[in-house]
Amino acid sequence: MTESSAPRRVQTDSSWEESIGFARAVAAGDRVLVAGTMPLVHGVLQGEGDPYEQTLAAFGNALAALREFGLGVESVIRTRMYLTHARDVDAVGRAHKELFDAVRPVATLAVVSGFVDSRVLVEVEVEAYRGALST
């Protein structure tokens, strides 16, 4: 594998990345994958108790990781949203639509039993395609 084709990784200030041993995002070829991302900014929960605000904050963090590769929302081809309560589907969906309506990525939304921080209502993942910029 040449240096230019080797996967490139982005790290953030998340303590989870260091303690578990993962990267926030990895670019491999034309794909960029962003790991499960919570609504934390410098370790501080954003939008406590508000699934809409937490969704915007979590996707904001994921999109910030994409910007490290020179990509934006227009390159997103897949999103995943994990929520702790089915009652939050409308709020999470509204935030997703605001961010991605023009792009229309494939999306998965699943209700899970919880996250490592019980105050977190939403965690998201994003996949992007570099070739989307030229199509």
PyMOL commands that set and color helices and strands:
alter all, ss='L'
color gray80, all
select helices_A, chain A and resi 3-5+15-21+51-67+73-75+86-100+130-133
alter helices_A, ss='H'
color red, helices_A
select strands_A, chain A and resi 8-10+25-28+31-37+40-41+44-45+76-83+106-111+122-129
alter strands_A, ss='S'
color yellow, strands_A
deselect
rebuild
show_as cartoon
